[in-house]
Amino acid sequence: MLRFHIPNMTCGGCAKSVKKALLSVDPQARIETDPPTRQVRVDSDMDGGAFLSALSETGYPDARSA
Protein backbone atom coordinates (compact mmCIF):
# COMPACT_ATOMS: atom_id res chain seq x y z
CA MET A 1 0.00 0.00 0.00
CA LEU A 2 1.39 3.38 -1.05
CA ARG A 3 0.52 6.49 0.95
CA PHE A 4 0.71 10.08 -0.20
CA HIS A 5 0.10 13.40 1.54
CA ILE A 6 -1.34 15.95 -0.89
CA PRO A 7 -1.45 19.38 0.83
CA ASN A 8 -3.55 21.07 -1.86
CA MET A 9 -6.21 18.32 -2.09
CA THR A 10 -8.86 20.21 -0.15
CA CYS A 11 -12.21 19.10 -1.61
CA GLY A 12 -14.04 16.35 -3.45
CA GLY A 13 -13.22 17.90 -6.82
CA CYS A 14 -9.53 17.82 -5.99
CA ALA A 15 -9.86 14.21 -4.87
CA LYS A 16 -11.45 13.30 -8.22
CA SER A 17 -8.54 14.90 -10.08
CA VAL A 18 -6.03 13.05 -7.90
CA LYS A 19 -7.82 9.75 -8.41
CA LYS A 20 -7.98 10.28 -12.19
CA ALA A 21 -4.25 11.01 -12.32
CA LEU A 22 -3.43 7.90 -10.30
CA LEU A 23 -5.71 5.68 -12.39
CA SER A 24 -3.92 6.90 -15.53
CA VAL A 25 -0.83 5.14 -14.16
CA ASP A 26 -2.62 1.94 -13.11
CA PRO A 27 -6.28 1.58 -14.12
CA GLN A 28 -6.58 -1.44 -11.79
CA ALA A 29 -5.35 0.39 -8.67
CA ARG A 30 -7.58 0.65 -5.64
CA ILE A 31 -7.49 4.26 -4.47
CA GLU A 32 -8.84 5.85 -1.30
CA THR A 33 -8.81 9.64 -0.96
CA ASP A 34 -9.49 11.57 2.25
CA PRO A 35 -9.61 15.33 1.52
CA PRO A 36 -10.01 16.45 5.18
CA THR A 37 -6.69 14.80 6.11
CA ARG A 38 -5.24 15.25 2.60
CA GLN A 39 -4.24 11.58 2.54
CA VAL A 40 -4.31 9.19 -0.42
CA ARG A 41 -3.81 5.44 -0.23
CA VAL A 42 -3.08 3.41 -3.34
CA ASP A 43 -3.15 -0.36 -3.55
CA SER A 44 -1.12 -1.26 -6.64
CA ASP A 45 1.81 -3.41 -7.70
CA MET A 46 3.31 -0.54 -9.68
CA ASP A 47 6.28 1.55 -8.57
CA GLY A 48 5.48 4.58 -6.41
CA GLY A 49 7.64 6.83 -8.58
CA ALA A 50 5.18 6.62 -11.46
CA PHE A 51 2.38 7.75 -9.15
CA LEU A 52 4.51 10.61 -7.78
CA SER A 53 5.21 11.82 -11.32
CA ALA A 54 1.51 11.68 -12.28
CA LEU A 55 0.55 13.63 -9.15
CA SER A 56 3.16 16.33 -9.82
CA GLU A 57 2.15 16.66 -13.47
CA THR A 58 -1.49 17.12 -12.43
CA GLY A 59 -0.62 19.85 -9.91
CA TYR A 60 -1.09 17.75 -6.78
CA PRO A 61 2.46 16.86 -5.69
CA ASP A 62 3.08 14.73 -2.64
CA ALA A 63 4.35 16.84 0.28
CA ARG A 64 7.57 14.82 0.49
CA SER A 65 8.43 15.35 -3.17
CA ALA A 66 7.36 18.99 -3.55
Biopython code that builds the backbone (N, CA, C, O; Angstrom):
import numpy as np
from Bio.PDB.StructureBuilder import StructureBuilder

atoms = [
    (1, "MET", "N", (0.839, -1.179, 0.000)),
    (1, "MET", "CA", (0.000, 0.000, 0.000)),
    (1, "MET", "C", (0.885, 1.243, 0.000)),
    (1, "MET", "O", (1.749, 1.400, 0.863)),
    (2, "LEU", "N", (0.668, 2.109, -0.958)),
    (2, "LEU", "CA", (1.387, 3.380, -1.046)),
    (2, "LEU", "C", (0.550, 4.451, -0.373)),
    (2, "LEU", "O", (-0.679, 4.433, -0.451)),
    (3, "ARG", "N", (1.219, 5.383, 0.288)),
    (3, "ARG", "CA", (0.523, 6.491, 0.952)),
    (3, "ARG", "C", (1.146, 7.803, 0.499)),
    (3, "ARG", "O", (2.366, 7.942, 0.405)),
    (4, "PHE", "N", (0.265, 8.761, 0.223)),
    (4, "PHE", "CA", (0.706, 10.081, -0.199)),
    (4, "PHE", "C", (0.000, 11.141, 0.634)),
    (4, "PHE", "O", (-1.145, 10.957, 1.050)),
    (5, "HIS", "N", (0.688, 12.245, 0.871)),
    (5, "HIS", "CA", (0.097, 13.398, 1.541)),
    (5, "HIS", "C", (0.065, 14.528, 0.521)),
    (5, "HIS", "O", (1.108, 15.005, 0.075)),
    (6, "ILE", "N", (-1.145, 14.951, 0.155)),
    (6, "ILE", "CA", (-1.341, 15.952, -0.888)),
    (6, "ILE", "C", (-1.882, 17.235, -0.248)),
    (6, "ILE", "O", (-3.094, 17.365, -0.076)),
    (7, "PRO", "N", (-1.014, 18.178, 0.106)),
    (7, "PRO", "CA", (-1.445, 19.378, 0.834)),
    (7, "PRO", "C", (-2.544, 20.192, 0.145)),
    (7, "PRO", "O", (-3.386, 20.779, 0.824)),
    (8, "ASN", "N", (-2.549, 20.236, -1.186)),
    (8, "ASN", "CA", (-3.550, 21.068, -1.856)),
    (8, "ASN", "C", (-4.775, 20.283, -2.331)),
    (8, "ASN", "O", (-5.535, 20.785, -3.159)),
    (9, "MET", "N", (-4.982, 19.070, -1.830)),
    (9, "MET", "CA", (-6.214, 18.317, -2.093)),
    (9, "MET", "C", (-7.196, 18.667, -0.973)),
    (9, "MET", "O", (-7.191, 18.041, 0.087)),
    (10, "THR", "N", (-8.030, 19.668, -1.220)),
    (10, "THR", "CA", (-8.864, 20.209, -0.151)),
    (10, "THR", "C", (-10.348, 19.904, -0.283)),
    (10, "THR", "O", (-11.116, 20.185, 0.638)),
    (11, "CYS", "N", (-10.773, 19.332, -1.418)),
    (11, "CYS", "CA", (-12.209, 19.103, -1.610)),
    (11, "CYS", "C", (-12.434, 17.852, -2.456)),
    (11, "CYS", "O", (-11.486, 17.216, -2.918)),
    (12, "GLY", "N", (-13.688, 17.521, -2.644)),
    (12, "GLY", "CA", (-14.041, 16.353, -3.445)),
    (12, "GLY", "C", (-13.607, 16.478, -4.894)),
    (12, "GLY", "O", (-13.226, 15.487, -5.518)),
    (13, "GLY", "N", (-13.663, 17.686, -5.433)),
    (13, "GLY", "CA", (-13.222, 17.896, -6.816)),
    (13, "GLY", "C", (-11.732, 17.636, -6.967)),
    (13, "GLY", "O", (-11.290, 17.040, -7.950)),
    (14, "CYS", "N", (-10.967, 18.087, -5.986)),
    (14, "CYS", "CA", (-9.529, 17.825, -5.986)),
    (14, "CYS", "C", (-9.276, 16.319, -5.904)),
    (14, "CYS", "O", (-8.421, 15.781, -6.609)),
    (15, "ALA", "N", (-10.024, 15.658, -5.042)),
    (15, "ALA", "CA", (-9.861, 14.214, -4.865)),
    (15, "ALA", "C", (-10.144, 13.474, -6.164)),
    (15, "ALA", "O", (-9.466, 12.496, -6.478)),
    (16, "LYS", "N", (-11.143, 13.930, -6.926)),
    (16, "LYS", "CA", (-11.448, 13.302, -8.219)),
    (16, "LYS", "C", (-10.283, 13.462, -9.187)),
    (16, "LYS", "O", (-9.929, 12.528, -9.907)),
    (17, "SER", "N", (-9.686, 14.661, -9.198)),
    (17, "SER", "CA", (-8.541, 14.903, -10.080)),
    (17, "SER", "C", (-7.354, 14.035, -9.693)),
    (17, "SER", "O", (-6.662, 13.499, -10.558)),
    (18, "VAL", "N", (-7.118, 13.897, -8.397)),
    (18, "VAL", "CA", (-6.027, 13.054, -7.903)),
    (18, "VAL", "C", (-6.274, 11.603, -8.302)),
    (18, "VAL", "O", (-5.373, 10.925, -8.795)),
    (19, "LYS", "N", (-7.483, 11.138, -8.087)),
    (19, "LYS", "CA", (-7.817, 9.746, -8.411)),
    (19, "LYS", "C", (-7.659, 9.484, -9.910)),
    (19, "LYS", "O", (-7.136, 8.444, -10.312)),
    (20, "LYS", "N", (-8.113, 10.428, -10.729)),
    (20, "LYS", "CA", (-7.983, 10.279, -12.186)),
    (20, "LYS", "C", (-6.521, 10.185, -12.596)),
    (20, "LYS", "O", (-6.158, 9.363, -13.438)),
    (21, "ALA", "N", (-5.681, 11.029, -12.000)),
    (21, "ALA", "CA", (-4.251, 11.006, -12.316)),
    (21, "ALA", "C", (-3.627, 9.674, -11.930)),
    (21, "ALA", "O", (-2.828, 9.115, -12.682)),
    (22, "LEU", "N", (-3.990, 9.171, -10.765)),
    (22, "LEU", "CA", (-3.425, 7.897, -10.303)),
    (22, "LEU", "C", (-3.917, 6.725, -11.147)),
    (22, "LEU", "O", (-3.154, 5.802, -11.429)),
    (23, "LEU", "N", (-5.179, 6.756, -11.551)),
    (23, "LEU", "CA", (-5.712, 5.684, -12.393)),
    (23, "LEU", "C", (-5.104, 5.699, -13.790)),
    (23, "LEU", "O", (-5.106, 4.678, -14.477)),
    (24, "SER", "N", (-4.580, 6.853, -14.219)),
    (24, "SER", "CA", (-3.915, 6.904, -15.528)),
    (24, "SER", "C", (-2.613, 6.106, -15.496)),
    (24, "SER", "O", (-2.136, 5.656, -16.537)),
    (25, "VAL", "N", (-2.042, 5.929, -14.313)),
    (25, "VAL", "CA", (-0.827, 5.135, -14.156)),
    (25, "VAL", "C", (-1.182, 3.658, -14.069)),
    (25, "VAL", "O", (-0.543, 2.826, -14.713)),
    (26, "ASP", "N", (-2.191, 3.329, -13.282)),
    (26, "ASP", "CA", (-2.619, 1.942, -13.105)),
    (26, "ASP", "C", (-4.141, 1.903, -13.005)),
    (26, "ASP", "O", (-4.697, 2.142, -11.933)),
    (27, "PRO", "N", (-4.820, 1.602, -14.117)),
    (27, "PRO", "CA", (-6.281, 1.583, -14.117)),
    (27, "PRO", "C", (-6.887, 0.558, -13.144)),
    (27, "PRO", "O", (-8.066, 0.648, -12.802)),
    (28, "GLN", "N", (-6.090, -0.402, -12.709)),
    (28, "GLN", "CA", (-6.584, -1.435, -11.793)),
    (28, "GLN", "C", (-6.331, -1.098, -10.319)),
    (28, "GLN", "O", (-6.725, -1.861, -9.436)),
    (29, "ALA", "N", (-5.687, 0.018, -10.051)),
    (29, "ALA", "CA", (-5.347, 0.390, -8.675)),
    (29, "ALA", "C", (-6.601, 0.654, -7.854)),
    (29, "ALA", "O", (-7.602, 1.160, -8.360)),
    (30, "ARG", "N", (-6.523, 0.301, -6.584)),
    (30, "ARG", "CA", (-7.577, 0.653, -5.636)),
    (30, "ARG", "C", (-7.097, 1.900, -4.905)),
    (30, "ARG", "O", (-6.032, 1.909, -4.288)),
    (31, "ILE", "N", (-7.908, 2.954, -4.989)),
    (31, "ILE", "CA", (-7.490, 4.258, -4.467)),
    (31, "ILE", "C", (-8.506, 4.770, -3.460)),
    (31, "ILE", "O", (-9.712, 4.749, -3.706)),
    (32, "GLU", "N", (-8.001, 5.226, -2.331)),
    (32, "GLU", "CA", (-8.837, 5.851, -1.304)),
    (32, "GLU", "C", (-8.308, 7.261, -1.084)),
    (32, "GLU", "O", (-7.124, 7.450, -0.803)),
    (33, "THR", "N", (-9.190, 8.254, -1.214)),
    (33, "THR", "CA", (-8.809, 9.637, -0.958)),
    (33, "THR", "C", (-9.544, 10.144, 0.276)),
    (33, "THR", "O", (-10.691, 9.767, 0.519)),
    (34, "ASP", "N", (-8.894, 10.986, 1.045)),
    (34, "ASP", "CA", (-9.485, 11.568, 2.246)),
    (34, "ASP", "C", (-9.121, 13.057, 2.277)),
    (34, "ASP", "O", (-8.129, 13.444, 2.895)),
    (35, "PRO", "N", (-9.938, 13.899, 1.599)),
    (35, "PRO", "CA", (-9.612, 15.327, 1.524)),
    (35, "PRO", "C", (-9.418, 16.019, 2.877)),
    (35, "PRO", "O", (-8.507, 16.839, 2.992)),
    (36, "PRO", "N", (-10.226, 15.734, 3.911)),
    (36, "PRO", "CA", (-10.006, 16.448, 5.180)),
    (36, "PRO", "C", (-8.597, 16.250, 5.763)),
    (36, "PRO", "O", (-8.033, 17.172, 6.351)),
    (37, "THR", "N", (-8.039, 15.057, 5.598)),
    (37, "THR", "CA", (-6.687, 14.805, 6.112)),
    (37, "THR", "C", (-5.635, 14.929, 5.018)),
    (37, "THR", "O", (-4.435, 14.864, 5.286)),
    (38, "ARG", "N", (-6.098, 15.110, 3.774)),
    (38, "ARG", "CA", (-5.235, 15.249, 2.599)),
    (38, "ARG", "C", (-4.381, 13.997, 2.353)),
    (38, "ARG", "O", (-3.256, 14.082, 1.861)),
    (39, "GLN", "N", (-4.935, 12.853, 2.700)),
    (39, "GLN", "CA", (-4.236, 11.582, 2.541)),
    (39, "GLN", "C", (-4.806, 10.798, 1.362)),
    (39, "GLN", "O", (-6.006, 10.838, 1.091)),
    (40, "VAL", "N", (-3.927, 10.089, 0.675)),
    (40, "VAL", "CA", (-4.312, 9.191, -0.417)),
    (40, "VAL", "C", (-3.612, 7.864, -0.195)),
    (40, "VAL", "O", (-2.415, 7.818, 0.086)),
    (41, "ARG", "N", (-4.368, 6.787, -0.324)),
    (41, "ARG", "CA", (-3.812, 5.442, -0.226)),
    (41, "ARG", "C", (-4.052, 4.735, -1.560)),
    (41, "ARG", "O", (-5.148, 4.781, -2.120)),
    (42, "VAL", "N", (-3.017, 4.092, -2.045)),
    (42, "VAL", "CA", (-3.083, 3.415, -3.341)),
    (42, "VAL", "C", (-2.633, 1.977, -3.162)),
    (42, "VAL", "O", (-1.538, 1.715, -2.663)),
    (43, "ASP", "N", (-3.480, 1.052, -3.569)),
    (43, "ASP", "CA", (-3.147, -0.362, -3.552)),
    (43, "ASP", "C", (-2.842, -0.775, -4.990)),
    (43, "ASP", "O", (-3.749, -0.928, -5.808)),
    (44, "SER", "N", (-1.564, -0.951, -5.286)),
    (44, "SER", "CA", (-1.118, -1.261, -6.644)),
    (44, "SER", "C", (0.230, -1.966, -6.576)),
    (44, "SER", "O", (0.985, -1.803, -5.617)),
    (45, "ASP", "N", (0.516, -2.745, -7.598)),
    (45, "ASP", "CA", (1.812, -3.411, -7.696)),
    (45, "ASP", "C", (2.842, -2.548, -8.416)),
    (45, "ASP", "O", (4.011, -2.920, -8.512)),
    (46, "MET", "N", (2.409, -1.404, -8.916)),
    (46, "MET", "CA", (3.314, -0.541, -9.679)),
    (46, "MET", "C", (4.208, 0.265, -8.748)),
    (46, "MET", "O", (3.911, 0.433, -7.565)),
    (47, "ASP", "N", (5.298, 0.755, -9.301)),
    (47, "ASP", "CA", (6.277, 1.549, -8.569)),
    (47, "ASP", "C", (5.690, 2.898, -8.143)),
    (47, "ASP", "O", (4.982, 3.544, -8.916)),
    (48, "GLY", "N", (5.984, 3.312, -6.926)),
    (48, "GLY", "CA", (5.484, 4.578, -6.407)),
    (48, "GLY", "C", (5.948, 5.791, -7.187)),
    (48, "GLY", "O", (5.253, 6.806, -7.221)),
    (49, "GLY", "N", (7.112, 5.702, -7.814)),
    (49, "GLY", "CA", (7.642, 6.827, -8.582)),
    (49, "GLY", "C", (6.732, 7.254, -9.720)),
    (49, "GLY", "O", (6.611, 8.444, -10.010)),
    (50, "ALA", "N", (6.097, 6.294, -10.361)),
    (50, "ALA", "CA", (5.177, 6.615, -11.461)),
    (50, "ALA", "C", (3.975, 7.396, -10.935)),
    (50, "ALA", "O", (3.485, 8.311, -11.596)),
    (51, "PHE", "N", (3.508, 7.032, -9.755)),
    (51, "PHE", "CA", (2.384, 7.748, -9.153)),
    (51, "PHE", "C", (2.807, 9.160, -8.737)),
    (51, "PHE", "O", (2.054, 10.115, -8.924)),
    (52, "LEU", "N", (4.002, 9.288, -8.176)),
    (52, "LEU", "CA", (4.507, 10.609, -7.785)),
    (52, "LEU", "C", (4.602, 11.539, -8.995)),
    (52, "LEU", "O", (4.237, 12.712, -8.915)),
    (53, "SER", "N", (5.087, 11.016, -10.095)),
    (53, "SER", "CA", (5.205, 11.816, -11.322)),
    (53, "SER", "C", (3.827, 12.266, -11.805)),
    (53, "SER", "O", (3.641, 13.430, -12.159)),
    (54, "ALA", "N", (2.867, 11.347, -11.819)),
    (54, "ALA", "CA", (1.511, 11.684, -12.276)),
    (54, "ALA", "C", (0.888, 12.749, -11.377)),
    (54, "ALA", "O", (0.226, 13.663, -11.868)),
    (55, "LEU", "N", (1.092, 12.637, -10.079)),
    (55, "LEU", "CA", (0.551, 13.632, -9.150)),
    (55, "LEU", "C", (1.168, 15.005, -9.401)),
    (55, "LEU", "O", (0.456, 16.008, -9.438)),
    (56, "SER", "N", (2.476, 15.055, -9.572)),
    (56, "SER", "CA", (3.162, 16.327, -9.818)),
    (56, "SER", "C", (2.696, 16.959, -11.122)),
    (56, "SER", "O", (2.453, 18.164, -11.180)),
    (57, "GLU", "N", (2.574, 16.151, -12.162)),
    (57, "GLU", "CA", (2.149, 16.658, -13.471)),
    (57, "GLU", "C", (0.730, 17.211, -13.435)),
    (57, "GLU", "O", (0.387, 18.099, -14.216)),
    (58, "THR", "N", (-0.088, 16.694, -12.539)),
    (58, "THR", "CA", (-1.486, 17.123, -12.428)),
    (58, "THR", "C", (-1.636, 18.339, -11.512)),
    (58, "THR", "O", (-2.707, 18.944, -11.449)),
    (59, "GLY", "N", (-0.560, 18.696, -10.802)),
    (59, "GLY", "CA", (-0.621, 19.848, -9.911)),
    (59, "GLY", "C", (-0.944, 19.502, -8.470)),
    (59, "GLY", "O", (-1.288, 20.371, -7.670)),
    (60, "TYR", "N", (-0.830, 18.219, -8.151)),
    (60, "TYR", "CA", (-1.087, 17.755, -6.785)),
    (60, "TYR", "C", (0.103, 16.957, -6.268)),
    (60, "TYR", "O", (-0.022, 15.761, -6.006)),
    (61, "PRO", "N", (1.265, 17.609, -6.117)),
    (61, "PRO", "CA", (2.456, 16.858, -5.686)),
    (61, "PRO", "C", (2.347, 16.371, -4.244)),
    (61, "PRO", "O", (1.710, 17.000, -3.400)),
    (62, "ASP", "N", (2.976, 15.255, -3.994)),
    (62, "ASP", "CA", (3.080, 14.734, -2.645)),
    (62, "ASP", "C", (3.957, 15.674, -1.831)),
    (62, "ASP", "O", (4.942, 16.196, -2.351)),
    (63, "ALA", "N", (3.620, 15.900, -0.563)),
    (63, "ALA", "CA", (4.350, 16.841, 0.283)),
    (63, "ALA", "C", (5.831, 16.507, 0.383)),
    (63, "ALA", "O", (6.664, 17.407, 0.494)),
    (64, "ARG", "N", (6.166, 15.224, 0.346)),
    (64, "ARG", "CA", (7.572, 14.821, 0.493)),
    (64, "ARG", "C", (8.368, 15.057, -0.781)),
    (64, "ARG", "O", (9.596, 15.126, -0.732)),
    (65, "SER", "N", (7.690, 15.182, -1.932)),
    (65, "SER", "CA", (8.435, 15.351, -3.174)),
    (65, "SER", "C", (8.301, 16.769, -3.741)),
    (65, "SER", "O", (8.853, 17.074, -4.798)),
    (66, "ALA", "N", (7.575, 17.622, -3.039)),
    (66, "ALA", "CA", (7.355, 18.992, -3.551)),
    (66, "ALA", "C", (8.605, 19.841, -3.368)),
    (66, "ALA", "O", (8.612, 21.016, -3.736)),
]
sb = StructureBuilder()
sb.init_structure("model")
sb.init_model(0)
sb.init_chain("A")
sb.init_seg("    ")
for serial, (resi, resn, name, xyz) in enumerate(atoms, 1):
    if name == "N":
        sb.init_residue(resn, " ", resi, " ")
    sb.init_atom(name, np.array(xyz, "f"), 0.0, 1.0, " ", f" {name:<3s}", serial, name[0])
structure = sb.get_structure()
